[in-house]
Amino acid sequence: MKELPLPSKKRLLTLSNLLSQQPQEKMRITSAEIAKLTGWGEATIRRDISLLELHTGKSNGYELKSLKTEIDKNLGLIKTGGEKHNCCIVGLGSLGQAFLENSVFLNENFALVAGFDSNQNRVELIKSKIPLFPTLDLEKTIRQQKIEFAILTVDDSMAQKMTDRLVSYGIKGIVNYTNAVLTVPENFRLENASPEKSLANLL
C-alpha cells in the first residue's frame, strides 16, 4: 500500500463516501460527474485516481465498484478477510452519547463495539445497543474486542491521561474531540476534530 499525499488522501476518502451513496444500478462514473459532485477540477480528480494505478476513465468512466474498492484498499480501510476496524468511544457525556445514538458515521469499514466512561452510574443508566463499560475495564475490553481506534470525548483535563492509557493498551489511533493538545508517540495516528477548533478555522 503506497503512501498517499495528505490532500489526495482526504479527497479520496470523500470520494469513497460519495461513491457509497450512488444508486445501486449505476455501474460507471466519469471524472466529469465526480467534478459536479465535489467541485474539484477534473485534472485533480484524474491525478488522485492515478495514484491508485487506475488508468482508465478519461472517456468511458471508471467502474464504480472497482474504483471504490481500490480507494478503500489504498486508504487502509479494507482489512484482510473483509473484517471491519473495531472502534470505541471513550467519554460518555453529551457528545459521546450523541455518537452512540447516531453511529451512522461509521461506514461498512468500521464497527463501533464499545463505549467507556469513568462514571459507573452513567454507564449503568445509559440505554444503548452498543456495550458500555467503566474505564476500569478499558484494557481488558480493548484486547478482547481487538479495538484499533478510539473516539475521545472526555473532559479536557482528562484527555492526556486517557490518551496515555489508550496508547499503552495498543490502540492504533485516536479521533480527538477534546480541546486538549495531546502528546502521542511519533508514529501514532491522531486526528483532532474539536468543533471549537473547526469553527475557529472558518474565521
Contact map, one row per residue, 1 for C-alpha under 8 A:
11100000000000000000000000000000000000000000000000000000000000000000000011010000000000000000000000000000000000000000000000000000000000000000000000000000000000000000000000000000000000000000000000000000000
11110000000000000000000000000000000000000000000000000000000000000000000001000000000000000000000000000000000000000000000000000000000000000000000000000000000000000000000000000000000000000000000000000000000
11111000000000000000000000000000000000000000000000000000000000000000000000000000000000000000000000000000000000000000000000000000000000000000000000000000000000000000000000000000000000000000000000000000000
01111101100000000000000000000000000000000000000000100000000000000000000000000000000000000000000000000000000000000000000000000000000000000000000000000000000000000000000000000000000000000000000000000000000
00111111100000000000000000000000000000000000000000000000000000000000000000000000000000000000000000000000000000000000000000000000000000000000000000000000000000000000000000000000000000000000000000000000000
00011111110000000000000000000000000000000000000000000000000000000000000000000000000000000000000000000000000000000000000000000000000000000000000000000000000000000000000000000000000000000000000000000000000
00001111111000000000000000000000000000000000000000000000000000000000000000000000000000000000000000000000000000000000000000000000000000000000000000000000000000000000000000000000000000000000000000000000000
00011111111100000000000000000000000000000000000100000000000000000000000000000000000000000000000000000000000000000000000000000000000000000000000000000000000000000000000000000000000000000000000000000000000
00011111111110000000000000000000000000000000000000000000000000000000000000100000000000000000000000000000000000000000000000000000000000000000000000000000000000000000000000000000000000000000000000000000000
00000111111111000000000000000000000000000000000000000000000000000000000000000000000000000000000000000000000000000000000000000000000000000000000000000000000000000000000000000000000000000000000000000000000
00000011111111100000000000000000000000000000000100000000000000000000000000000000000000000000000000000000000000000000000000000000000000000000000000000000000000000000000000000000000000000000000000000000000
00000001111111110000000000000000000000000000000110000000000000000000001000000000000000000000000000000000000000000000000000000000000000000000000000000000000000000000000000000000000000000000000000000000000
00000000111111111000000000000000000000000000000000000000000000000000001100100000000000000000000000000000000000000000000000000000000000000000000000000000000000000000000000000000000000000000000000000000000
00000000011111111100000000000000000000000000000000000000000000000000000000000000000000000000000000000000000000000000000000000000000000000000000000000000000000000000000000000000000000000000000000000000000
00000000001111111110000000000000010000000000000000000000000000000000000000000000000000000000000000000000000000000000000000000000000000000000000000000000000000000000000000000000000000000000000000000000000
00000000000111111111000000000000000000000000000000000000000000000001001100000000000000000000000000000000000000000000000000000000000000000000000000000000000000000000000000000000000000000000000000000000000
00000000000011111111100000000000000000000000000000000000000000000000000000000000000000000000000000000000000000000000000000000000000000000000000000000000000000000000000000000000000000000000000000000000000
00000000000001111111110000000000000000000000000000000000000000000000000000000000000000000000000000000000000000000000000000000000000000000000000000000000000000000000000000000000000000000000000000000000000
00000000000000111111110000000000000000000000000000000000000000010001000000000000000000000000000000000000000000000000000000000000000000000000000000000000000000000000000000000000000000000000000000000000000
00000000000000011111110000000000000000000000000000000000000000000001000000000000000000000000000000000000000000000000000000000000000000000000000000000000000000000000000000000000000000000000000000000000000
00000000000000001111111000000000000000000000000000000000000000000000000000000000000000000000000000000000000000000000000000000000000000000000000000000000000000000000000000000000000000000000000000000000000
00000000000000000111111101000000000000000000000000000000000000000000000000000000000000000000000000000000000000000000000000000000000000000000000000000000000000000000000000000000000000000000000000000000000
00000000000000000000111111000000000000000000000000000000000000000000000000000000000000000000000000000000000000000000000000000000000000000000000000000000000000000000000000000000000000000000000000000000000
00000000000000000000011111100000000000000000000000000000000000000000000000000000000000000000000000000000000000000000000000000000000000000000000000000000000000000000000000000000000000000000000000000000000
00000000000000000000001111100000000000000000000000000000000000000000000000000000000000000000000000000000000000000000000000000000000000000000000000000000000000000000000000000000000000000000000000000000000
00000000000000000000011111111000000000000000000000000000000000010000000000000000000000000000000000000000000000000000000000000000000000000000000000000000000000000000000000000000000000000000000000000000000
00000000000000000000000111111000000000000000000000000000000000111000000000000000000000000000000000000000000000000000000000000000000000000000000000000000000000000000000000000000000000000000000000000000000
00000000000000000000000001111100000000000000000000000000000011110000000000000000000000000000000000000000000000000000000000000000000000000000000000000000000000000000000000000000000000000000000000000000000
00000000000000000000000001111110110000000000000000000000100011110000000000000000000000000000000000000000000000000000000000000000000000000000000000000000000000000000000000000000000000000000000000000000000
00000000000000000000000000011111110000000000000000000000111111000000000000000000000000000000000000000000000000000000000000000000000000000000000000000000000000000000000000000000000000000000000000000000000
00000000000000000000000000001111111000000100110000000000110010000000000000000000000000000000000000000000000000000000000000000000000000000000000000000000000000000000000000000000000000000000000000000000000
00000000000000000000000000000111111100000100000000000000000000000000000000000000000000000000000000000000000000000000000000000000000000000000000000000000000000000000000000000000000000000000000000000000000
00000000000000000000000000001111111110000000000000000000000000000000000000000000000000000000000000000000000000000000000000000000000000000000000000000000000000000000000000000000000000000000000000000000000
00000000000000100000000000001111111111110100100000000000000000000000000000000000000000000000000000000000000000000000000000000000000000000000000000000000000000000000000000000000000000000000000000000000000
00000000000000000000000000000011111111111100100000000000000000000000000000000000000000000000000000000000000000000000000000000000000000000000000000000000000000000000000000000000000000000000000000000000000
00000000000000000000000000000001111111110000000000000000000000000000000000000000000000000000000000000000000000000000000000000000000000000000000000000000000000000000000000000000000000000000000000000000000
00000000000000000000000000000000111111100000000000000000000000000000000000000000000000000000000000000000000000000000000000000000000000000000000000000000000000000000000000000000000000000000000000000000000
00000000000000000000000000000000011111110000000000000000000000000000000000000000000000000000000000000000000000000000000000000000000000000000000000000000000000000000000000000000000000000000000000000000000
00000000000000000000000000000000011111111000000000000000000000000000000000000000000000000000000000000000000000000000000000000000000000000000000000000000000000000000000000000000000000000000000000000000000
00000000000000000000000000000000011101111101100000000000000000000000000000000000000000000000000000000000000000000000000000000000000000000000000000000000000000000000000000000000000000000000000000000000000
00000000000000000000000000000000001000111111100000000000000000000000000000000000000000000000000000000000000000000000000000000000000000000000000000000000000000000000000000000000000000000000000000000000000
00000000000000000000000000000011011000011111110000000000000000000000000000000000000000000000000000000000000000000000000000000000000000000000000000000000000000000000000000000000000000000000000000000000000
00000000000000000000000000000000000000001111111000000000000000000000000000000000000000000000000000000000000000000000000000000000000000000000000000000000000000000000000000000000000000000000000000000000000
00000000000000000000000000000000000000011111111100000000000000000000000000000000000000000000000000000000000000000000000000000000000000000000000000000000000000000000000000000000000000000000000000000000000
00000000000000000000000000000010011000011111111110000000000000000000000000000000000000000000000000000000000000000000000000000000000000000000000000000000000000000000000000000000000000000000000000000000000
00000000000000000000000000000010000000000111111111000000010000000000000000000000000000000000000000000000000000000000000000000000000000000000000000000000000000000000000000000000000000000000000000000000000
00000000000000000000000000000000000000000011111111100000000000000000000000000000000000000000000000000000000000000000000000000000000000000000000000000000000000000000000000000000000000000000000000000000000
00000001001100000000000000000000000000000001111111110000000000000000000000000000000000000000000000000000000000000000000000000000000000000000000000000000000000000000000000000000000000000000000000000000000
00000000000100000000000000000000000000000000111111111110000000000000000000000000000000000000000000000000000000000000000000000000000000000000000000000000000000000000000000000000000000000000000000000000000
00000000000000000000000000000000000000000000011111111110000000000000000000000000000000000000000000000000000000000000000000000000000000000000000000000000000000000000000000000000000000000000000000000000000
00010000000000000000000000000000000000000000001111111100000000000000000000000000000000000000000000000000000000000000000000000000000000000000000000000000000000000000000000000000000000000000000000000000000
00000000000000000000000000000000000000000000000111111100000000000000011001000000000000000000000000000000000000000000000000000000000000000000000000000000000000000000000000000000000000000000000000000000000
00000000000000000000000000000000000000000000000011111110000000000000000000000000000000000000000000000000000000000000000000000000000000000000000000000000000000000000000000000000000000000000000000000000000
00000000000000000000000000000000000000000000000011111111000000000010000000000000000000000000000000000000000000000000000000000000000000000000000000000000000000000000000000000000000000000000000000000000000
00000000000000000000000000000000000000000000000011001111100000000000000000000000000000000000000000000000000000000000000000000000000000000000000000000000000000000000000000000000000000000000000000000000000
00000000000000000000000000000000000000000000000000000111111111000000000000000000000000000000000000000000000000000000000000000000000000000000000000000000000000000000000000000000000000000000000000000000000
00000000000000000000000000001110000000000000000000000011111111000000000000000000000000000000000000000000000000000000000000000000000000000000000000000000000000000000000000000000000000000000000000000000000
00000000000000000000000000000110000000000000010000000001111110000000000000000000000000000000000000000000000000000000000000000000000000000000000000000000000000000000000000000000000000000000000000000000000
00000000000000000000000000000100000000000000000000000001111110000000000000000000000000000000000000000000000000000000000000000000000000000000000000000000000000000000000000000000000000000000000000000000000
00000000000000000000000000000100000000000000000000000001111111000000000000000000000000000000000000000000000000000000000000000000000000000000000000000000000000000000000000000000000000000000000000000000000
00000000000000000000000000011110000000000000000000000001111111100000000000000000000000000000000000000000000000000000000000000000000000000000000000000000000000000000000000000000000000000000000000000000000
00000000000000000000000000011100000000000000000000000001100111110110000000000000000000000000000000000000000000000000000000000000000000000000000000000000000000000000000000000000000000000000000000000000000
00000000000000000000000000111000000000000000000000000000000011111110000000000000000000000000000000000000000000000000000000000000000000000000000000000000000000000000000000000000000000000000000000000000000
00000000000000000010000001111000000000000000000000000000000001111111000000000000000000000000000000000000000000000000000000000000000000000000000000000000000000000000000000000000000000000000000000000000000
00000000000000000000000000100000000000000000000000000000000000111111100000000000000000000000000000000000000000000000000000000000000000000000000000000000000000000000000000000000000000000000000000000000000
00000000000000000000000000000000000000000000000000000000000001111111110000000000000000000000000000000000000000000000000000000000000000000000000000000000000000000000000000000000000000000000000000000000000
00000000000000000000000000000000000000000000000000000100000001111111111000000000000000000000000000000000000000000000000000000000000000000000000000000000000000000000000000000000000000000000000000000000000
00000000000000010011000000000000000000000000000000000000000000011111111100000000000000000000000000000000000000000000000000000000000000000000000000000000000000000000000000000000000000000000000000000000000
00000000000000000000000000000000000000000000000000000000000000001111111110000000000000000000000000000000000000000000000000000000000000000000000000000000000000000000000000000000000000000000000000000000000
00000000000000000000000000000000000000000000000000010000000000000111111111000000000000000000000000000000000000000000000000000000000000000000000000000000000000000000000000000000000000000000000000000000000
00000000000110010000000000000000000000000000000000010000000000000011111111100000000000000000000000000000000000000000000000000000000000000000000000000000000000000000000000000000000000000000000000000000000
00000000000010010000000000000000000000000000000000000000000000000001111111111100000000000000000000000000000000000000000000000000000000000000000000000000000000000000000000000000000000000000000000000000000
10000000000000000000000000000000000000000000000000000000000000000000111111111100000000000000000000000000000000000000000000000000000000000000000000000000000000000000000000000000000000000000000000000000000
11000000000000000000000000000000000000000000000000010000000000000000011111111000000000000000000000000000000000000000000000000000000000000000000000000000000000000000000000000000000000000000000000000000000
00000000100010000000000000000000000000000000000000000000000000000000001111111100000000000000000000000000000000000000000000000000000000000000000000000000000000000000000000000000000000000000000000000000000
10000000000000000000000000000000000000000000000000000000000000000000000111111110000000000000000000000000000000000000000000000000000000000000000000000000000000000000000000000000000000000000000000000000000
00000000000000000000000000000000000000000000000000000000000000000000000111111110000010000000000000000000000010000000000000000000000000000000000000000000000000000000000000000000000000000000000000000000000
00000000000000000000000000000000000000000000000000000000000000000000000110111111011100000000000000000000000010000000000000000000000000000000000000000000000000000000000000000000000000000000000000000000000
00000000000000000000000000000000000000000000000000000000000000000000000000011111111110000000000000000000000000000000000000000000000000000000000000000000000000000000000000000000000000000000000000000000000
00000000000000000000000000000000000000000000000000000000000000000000000000000111111000000000000000000000000000000000000000000000000000000000000000000000000000000000000000000000000000000000000000000000000
00000000000000000000000000000000000000000000000000000000000000000000000000000011111000000000000000000000000000000000000000000000000000000000000000000000000000000000000000000000000000000000000000000000000
00000000000000000000000000000000000000000000000000000000000000000000000000000111111100000000000000000000000000000000000000000000000000000000000000000000000000000000000000000000000000000000000000000000000
00000000000000000000000000000000000000000000000000000000000000000000000000000111111110000000000000000000000010000000000000000000000000000000000000000000000000000000000000000000000000000000000000000000000
00000000000000000000000000000000000000000000000000000000000000000000000000000110011111000000000000000000000111100000000000000000000000000000000000000000000000000000000000000000000000000000000000000000000
00000000000000000000000000000000000000000000000000000000000000000000000000001010001111100000000000000000000011100000000000000000000000000000000000111000000000000000000000000000000000000000000000000000000
00000000000000000000000000000000000000000000000000000000000000000000000000000000000111110000000000000000000001111000000000000000000000000000000011111000000000000000000000000000000000000000000000000000000
00000000000000000000000000000000000000000000000000000000000000000000000000000000000011111000000000000000000001111100000000000000000000000000000000111110000000000000000000000000000000000000000000000000000
00000000000000000000000000000000000000000000000000000000000000000000000000000000000001111100000000000000000000011111000000000000000000000000000000101110000000000000000000000000000000000000000000000000000
00000000000000000000000000000000000000000000000000000000000000000000000000000000000000111111000100010000000000010111000000000000000000000000000000000111100000000000000000000000000000000000000000000000000
00000000000000000000000000000000000000000000000000000000000000000000000000000000000000011111000100000000000000000011100000000000000000000000000000000111110000000000000000000000000000000000000000000000000
00000000000000000000000000000000000000000000000000000000000000000000000000000000000000001111100100000000000000000011110000000000000000000000000000000001111000000000000000000000000000000000000000000000000
00000000000000000000000000000000000000000000000000000000000000000000000000000000000000001111111110000000000000000011100001100000000000000000000000000000110000000000000000000000000000000000000000000000000
00000000000000000000000000000000000000000000000000000000000000000000000000000000000000000011111110000000000000000000000000000000000000000000000000000000110000000000000000000000000000000000000000000000000
00000000000000000000000000000000000000000000000000000000000000000000000000000000000000000001111111000000000000000000000000000000000000000000000000000000000000000000000000000000000000000000000000000000000
00000000000000000000000000000000000000000000000000000000000000000000000000000000000000000001111111100000000000000000000000000000000000000000000000000000100000000000000000000000000000000000000000000000000
00000000000000000000000000000000000000000000000000000000000000000000000000000000000000001111111111110000000000000000000000000000000000000000000000000000100000000000000000000000000000000000000000000000000
00000000000000000000000000000000000000000000000000000000000000000000000000000000000000000001111111111000000000000000000000000000000000000000000000000000000000000000000000000000000000000000000000000000000
00000000000000000000000000000000000000000000000000000000000000000000000000000000000000000000011111111100000000000000000000000000000000000000000000000000000000000000000000000000000000000000000000000000000
00000000000000000000000000000000000000000000000000000000000000000000000000000000000000000000001111111110000000000000000000000000000000000000000000000000000000000000000000000000000000000000000000000000000
00000000000000000000000000000000000000000000000000000000000000000000000000000000000000001000000111111110000000000010000000000001010000000000000000000000000000000000000000000000000000000000000000000000000
00000000000000000000000000000000000000000000000000000000000000000000000000000000000000000000000011111110000000000000000000000001000000000000000000000000000000000000000000000000000000000000000000000000000
00000000000000000000000000000000000000000000000000000000000000000000000000000000000000000000000001111111100000000000000000000000000000000000000000000000000000000000000000000000000000000000000000000000000
00000000000000000000000000000000000000000000000000000000000000000000000000000000000000000000000000111111110000010000000000000000000000000000000000000000000000000000000000000000000000000000000000000000000
00000000000000000000000000000000000000000000000000000000000000000000000000000000000000000000000000000111111000000000000000000000000000000000000000000000000000000000000000000000000000000000000000000000000
00000000000000000000000000000000000000000000000000000000000000000000000000000000000000000000000000000111111000000000000000000000000000000000000000000000000000000000000000000000000000000000000000000000000
00000000000000000000000000000000000000000000000000000000000000000000000000000000000000000000000000000011111111110000000000000000000000000000000000000000000000000000000000000000000000000000000000000000000
00000000000000000000000000000000000000000000000000000000000000000000000000000000000000000000000000000001111111100000000000000000000000000000000000000000000000000000000000000000000000000000000000000000000
00000000000000000000000000000000000000000000000000000000000000000000000000000000000100000000000000000000011111100000000000000000000000000000000000000000000000000000000000000000000000000000000000000000000
00000000000000000000000000000000000000000000000000000000000000000000000000001100001110000000000000000000011111100000000000000000000000000000000000000000000000000000000000000000000000000000000000000000000
00000000000000000000000000000000000000000000000000000000000000000000000000000000000111100000000000000000011111110000000000000000000000000000000000000000000000000000000000000000000000000000000000000000000
00000000000000000000000000000000000000000000000000000000000000000000000000000000000111100000000000000000011111111000000000000000000000000000000000000000000000000000000000000000000000000000000000000000000
00000000000000000000000000000000000000000000000000000000000000000000000000000000000001111000000000000010010001111100000000000000010000000000000000000000000000000000000000000000000000000000000000000000000
00000000000000000000000000000000000000000000000000000000000000000000000000000000000001110000000000000000000000111110000000000000011000000000000010100000000000000000000000000000000000000000000000000000000
00000000000000000000000000000000000000000000000000000000000000000000000000000000000000111000000000000000000000011111000000000000011110000000000000000000000000000000000000000000000000000000000000000000000
00000000000000000000000000000000000000000000000000000000000000000000000000000000000000011111000000010000000000001111100000000000011110000000000000000000000000000000000000000000000000000000000000000000000
00000000000000000000000000000000000000000000000000000000000000000000000000000000000000011111000000000000000000000111110000100000000111100100000000000000000000000000000000000000000000000000000000000000000
00000000000000000000000000000000000000000000000000000000000000000000000000000000000000000111000000000000000000000011111101100000000011100000000000000000000000000000000000000000000000000000000000000000000
00000000000000000000000000000000000000000000000000000000000000000000000000000000000000000010000000000000000000000001111100000000000001110000000000000000000000000000000000000000000000000000000000000000000
00000000000000000000000000000000000000000000000000000000000000000000000000000000000000000000000000000000000000000000111111100000000001000000000000000000000000000000000000000000000000000000000000000000000
00000000000000000000000000000000000000000000000000000000000000000000000000000000000000000000000000000000000000000000111111110000000001000000000000000000000000000000000000000000000000000000000000000000000
00000000000000000000000000000000000000000000000000000000000000000000000000000000000000000000000000000000000000000000001111111000000000000000000000000000000000000000000000000000000000000000000000000000000
00000000000000000000000000000000000000000000000000000000000000000000000000000000000000000001000000000000000000000000101111111100000000000000000000000000000000000000000000000000000000000000000000000000000
00000000000000000000000000000000000000000000000000000000000000000000000000000000000000000001000000000000000000000001101111111100000111000000000000000000000000000000000000000000000000000000000000000000000
00000000000000000000000000000000000000000000000000000000000000000000000000000000000000000000000000000000000000000000000111111100000000000000000000000000000000000000000000000000000000000000000000000000000
00000000000000000000000000000000000000000000000000000000000000000000000000000000000000000000000000000000000000000000000011111110000000000000000000000000000000000000000000000000000000000000000000000000000
00000000000000000000000000000000000000000000000000000000000000000000000000000000000000000000000000000000000000000000000001111111000000000000000000000000000000000000000000000000000000000000000000000000000
00000000000000000000000000000000000000000000000000000000000000000000000000000000000000000000000000000000000000000000000000001111100000000000000000000000000000000000000000000000000000000000000000000000000
00000000000000000000000000000000000000000000000000000000000000000000000000000000000000000000000000011000000000000000000000000111111100000000000000000000000000000000000000000000000000000000000000000000000
00000000000000000000000000000000000000000000000000000000000000000000000000000000000000000000000000000000000000000000000000000011111000000000000000000000000000000000000000000000000000000000000000000000000
00000000000000000000000000000000000000000000000000000000000000000000000000000000000000000000000000010000000000011110000000000001111100000000000000000000000000000000000000000000000000000000000000000000000
00000000000000000000000000000000000000000000000000000000000000000000000000000000000000000000000000000000000000001110000000000001111110000000000000000000000000000000000000000000000000000000000000000000000
00000000000000000000000000000000000000000000000000000000000000000000000000000000000000000000000000000000000000000111000000100001011111000000000000000000000000000000000000000000000000000000000000000000000
00000000000000000000000000000000000000000000000000000000000000000000000000000000000000000000000000000000000000000111100000100000001111111100000000000000000000000000000000000000000000000000000000000000000
00000000000000000000000000000000000000000000000000000000000000000000000000000000000000000000000000000000000000000001111100100000000111111100000000000000000000000000000000000000000000000000000000000000000
00000000000000000000000000000000000000000000000000000000000000000000000000000000000000000000000000000000000000000001110000000000000011111100000000000000000000000000000000000000000000000000000000000000000
00000000000000000000000000000000000000000000000000000000000000000000000000000000000000000000000000000000000000000000010000000000000011111110000000000000000000000000000000000000000000000000000000000000000
00000000000000000000000000000000000000000000000000000000000000000000000000000000000000000000000000000000000000000000000000000000000011111111100000000000000000000000000000000000000000000000000000000000000
00000000000000000000000000000000000000000000000000000000000000000000000000000000000000000000000000000000000000000001000000000000000011111111110000000000000000000000000000000000000000000000000000000000000
00000000000000000000000000000000000000000000000000000000000000000000000000000000000000000000000000000000000000000000000000000000000000011111111000000000000000000000010010000000000000000000000000000000000
00000000000000000000000000000000000000000000000000000000000000000000000000000000000000000000000000000000000000000000000000000000000000001111111100000000000000000000000000000000000000000000000000000000000
00000000000000000000000000000000000000000000000000000000000000000000000000000000000000000000000000000000000000000000000000000000000000001111111111000000000000000000000000000000000000000000000000000000000
00000000000000000000000000000000000000000000000000000000000000000000000000000000000000000000000000000000000000000000000000000000000000000111111111110000000000000000000011100000000000000000000000000000000
00000000000000000000000000000000000000000000000000000000000000000000000000000000000000000000000000000000000000000000000000000000000000000011111111100000000000000000000011000000000000000000000000000000000
00000000000000000000000000000000000000000000000000000000000000000000000000000000000000000000000000000000000000000000000000000000000000000001111111100000000000000000000000000000000000000000000000000000000
00000000000000000000000000000000000000000000000000000000000000000000000000000000000001000000000000000000000000001000000000000000000000000000111111100000000000000000000000000000000000000000000000000000000
00000000000000000000000000000000000000000000000000000000000000000000000000000000000001000000000000000000000000000000000000000000000000000000111111110000000000000000000000000000000000000000000000000000000
00000000000000000000000000000000000000000000000000000000000000000000000000000000000011110000000000000000000000001000000000000000000000000000011111111100000000000000000000100000000000000000000000000000000
00000000000000000000000000000000000000000000000000000000000000000000000000000000000011100000000000000000000000000000000000000000000000000000010001111100000000000000000001111000000000000000000000000000000
00000000000000000000000000000000000000000000000000000000000000000000000000000000000011110000000000000000000000000000000000000000000000000000000000111110000000000000000000111110000000000000000000000000000
00000000000000000000000000000000000000000000000000000000000000000000000000000000000000111100000000000000000000000000000000000000000000000000000000111111000000000000010000101110000000000000000000000000000
00000000000000000000000000000000000000000000000000000000000000000000000000000000000000111100000000000000000000000000000000000000000000000000000000001111100000000000000000000111100000000000000000000000000
00000000000000000000000000000000000000000000000000000000000000000000000000000000000000001110000000000000000000000000000000000000000000000000000000000111110000100000000000000111110000000000000000000000000
00000000000000000000000000000000000000000000000000000000000000000000000000000000000000001111101100000000000000000000000000000000000000000000000000000011111000000000000000000001110000000000000000000000000
00000000000000000000000000000000000000000000000000000000000000000000000000000000000000000111100000000000000000000000000000000000000000000000000000000001111101100000000000000000010000000000000000000000000
00000000000000000000000000000000000000000000000000000000000000000000000000000000000000000010000000000000000000000000000000000000000000000000000000000000111111100000000000000000010000000000000000000000000
00000000000000000000000000000000000000000000000000000000000000000000000000000000000000000000000000000000000000000000000000000000000000000000000000000000011111100000000000000000011100000000000000000000000
00000000000000000000000000000000000000000000000000000000000000000000000000000000000000000000000000000000000000000000000000000000000000000000000000000000001111110000000000000000000100000000000000000000000
00000000000000000000000000000000000000000000000000000000000000000000000000000000000000000000000000000000000000000000000000000000000000000000000000000000011111111100000000000000000000000000000000000000000
00000000000000000000000000000000000000000000000000000000000000000000000000000000000000000000000000000000000000000000000000000000000000000000000000000001011111111110000000000000010101000000000000000000000
00000000000000000000000000000000000000000000000000000000000000000000000000000000000000000000000000000000000000000000000000000000000000000000000000000000000011111111000000000000000101100000000000000000000
00000000000000000000000000000000000000000000000000000000000000000000000000000000000000000000000000000000000000000000000000000000000000000000000000000000000001111111100000000000000000000000000000000000000
00000000000000000000000000000000000000000000000000000000000000000000000000000000000000000000000000000000000000000000000000000000000000000000000000000000000001111111110000000000000000000000000000000000000
00000000000000000000000000000000000000000000000000000000000000000000000000000000000000000000000000000000000000000000000000000000000000000000000000000000000000111111111000000000000001010000000000000000000
00000000000000000000000000000000000000000000000000000000000000000000000000000000000000000000000000000000000000000000000000000000000000000000000000000000000000011111111100000000000000010000000000000000000
00000000000000000000000000000000000000000000000000000000000000000000000000000000000000000000000000000000000000000000000000000000000000000000000000000000000000001111111110000000000000000000000000000000000
00000000000000000000000000000000000000000000000000000000000000000000000000000000000000000000000000000000000000000000000000000000000000000010000000000100000000000111111111100000000000000000000000000000000
00000000000000000000000000000000000000000000000000000000000000000000000000000000000000000000000000000000000000000000000000000000000000000000000000000000000000000011111111110000000000010000000000000000000
00000000000000000000000000000000000000000000000000000000000000000000000000000000000000000000000000000000000000000000000000000000000000000000000000000000000000000001111111100000000000000000000000000000000
00000000000000000000000000000000000000000000000000000000000000000000000000000000000000000000000000000000000000000000000000000000000000000010011000000000000000000000111111100000000000000000000000000000000
00000000000000000000000000000000000000000000000000000000000000000000000000000000000000000000000000000000000000000000000000000000000000000000011000010000000000000000011111110000000000000000000000000000000
00000000000000000000000000000000000000000000000000000000000000000000000000000000000000000000000000000000000000000000000000000000000000000000010000111100000000000000011111111100000000000000000000000000000
00000000000000000000000000000000000000000000000000000000000000000000000000000000000000000000000000000000000000000000000000000000000000000000000000011000000000000000001001111100000000000001100000000000000
00000000000000000000000000000000000000000000000000000000000000000000000000000000000000000000000000000000000000000000000000000000000000000000000000011100000000000000000000111110000000000001111000000000000
00000000000000000000000000000000000000000000000000000000000000000000000000000000000000000000000000000000000000000000000000000000000000000000000000001111000000000000000000111111000000000000111000000000000
00000000000000000000000000000000000000000000000000000000000000000000000000000000000000000000000000000000000000000000000000000000000000000000000000001111000000000000000000001111100000000000011110000000000
00000000000000000000000000000000000000000000000000000000000000000000000000000000000000000000000000000000000000000000000000000000000000000000000000000011100000000000000000000111111000000000011111000000000
00000000000000000000000000000000000000000000000000000000000000000000000000000000000000000000000000000000000000000000000000000000000000000000000000000011100000000000000000000011111000000000000111100000000
00000000000000000000000000000000000000000000000000000000000000000000000000000000000000000000000000000000000000000000000000000000000000000000000000000001111100100000000000000001111100000000000111000000000
00000000000000000000000000000000000000000000000000000000000000000000000000000000000000000000000000000000000000000000000000000000000000000000000000000000000100000000000000000001111110000000000001011000000
00000000000000000000000000000000000000000000000000000000000000000000000000000000000000000000000000000000000000000000000000000000000000000000000000000000000110110000000000000000011111000000000000000000000
00000000000000000000000000000000000000000000000000000000000000000000000000000000000000000000000000000000000000000000000000000000000000000000000000000000000000000000000000000000001111100000000000000000000
00000000000000000000000000000000000000000000000000000000000000000000000000000000000000000000000000000000000000000000000000000000000000000000000000000000000000110010000000000000000111110000000000000000000
00000000000000000000000000000000000000000000000000000000000000000000000000000000000000000000000000000000000000000000000000000000000000000000000000000000000000010000000000000000000011111000000000000000000
00000000000000000000000000000000000000000000000000000000000000000000000000000000000000000000000000000000000000000000000000000000000000000000000000000000000000000011001000000000000001111101010000000000000
00000000000000000000000000000000000000000000000000000000000000000000000000000000000000000000000000000000000000000000000000000000000000000000000000000000000000000000000000000000000000111111000000000000000
00000000000000000000000000000000000000000000000000000000000000000000000000000000000000000000000000000000000000000000000000000000000000000000000000000000000000000000000000000000000000011111000000000000000
00000000000000000000000000000000000000000000000000000000000000000000000000000000000000000000000000000000000000000000000000000000000000000000000000000000000000000000000000000000000000001111100000000000000
00000000000000000000000000000000000000000000000000000000000000000000000000000000000000000000000000000000000000000000000000000000000000000000000000000000000000000000000000011000000000011111110000000000000
00000000000000000000000000000000000000000000000000000000000000000000000000000000000000000000000000000000000000000000000000000000000000000000000000000000000000000000000000011100000000000011111000000000000
00000000000000000000000000000000000000000000000000000000000000000000000000000000000000000000000000000000000000000000000000000000000000000000000000000000000000000000000000001111000000010001111100000000000
00000000000000000000000000000000000000000000000000000000000000000000000000000000000000000000000000000000000000000000000000000000000000000000000000000000000000000000000000001111000000000000111110000000000
00000000000000000000000000000000000000000000000000000000000000000000000000000000000000000000000000000000000000000000000000000000000000000000000000000000000000000000000000000011110000000000011111000000000
00000000000000000000000000000000000000000000000000000000000000000000000000000000000000000000000000000000000000000000000000000000000000000000000000000000000000000000000000000011110000000000001111101100000
00000000000000000000000000000000000000000000000000000000000000000000000000000000000000000000000000000000000000000000000000000000000000000000000000000000000000000000000000000001111000000000000111111100000
00000000000000000000000000000000000000000000000000000000000000000000000000000000000000000000000000000000000000000000000000000000000000000000000000000000000000000000000000000000100000000000000011111110000
00000000000000000000000000000000000000000000000000000000000000000000000000000000000000000000000000000000000000000000000000000000000000000000000000000000000000000000000000000000001000000000000001111111000
00000000000000000000000000000000000000000000000000000000000000000000000000000000000000000000000000000000000000000000000000000000000000000000000000000000000000000000000000000000001000000000000011111111100
00000000000000000000000000000000000000000000000000000000000000000000000000000000000000000000000000000000000000000000000000000000000000000000000000000000000000000000000000000000000000000000000011111111110
00000000000000000000000000000000000000000000000000000000000000000000000000000000000000000000000000000000000000000000000000000000000000000000000000000000000000000000000000000000000000000000000000111111111
00000000000000000000000000000000000000000000000000000000000000000000000000000000000000000000000000000000000000000000000000000000000000000000000000000000000000000000000000000000000000000000000000011111111
00000000000000000000000000000000000000000000000000000000000000000000000000000000000000000000000000000000000000000000000000000000000000000000000000000000000000000000000000000000000000000000000000001111111
00000000000000000000000000000000000000000000000000000000000000000000000000000000000000000000000000000000000000000000000000000000000000000000000000000000000000000000000000000000000000000000000000000111111
00000000000000000000000000000000000000000000000000000000000000000000000000000000000000000000000000000000000000000000000000000000000000000000000000000000000000000000000000000000000000000000000000000011111
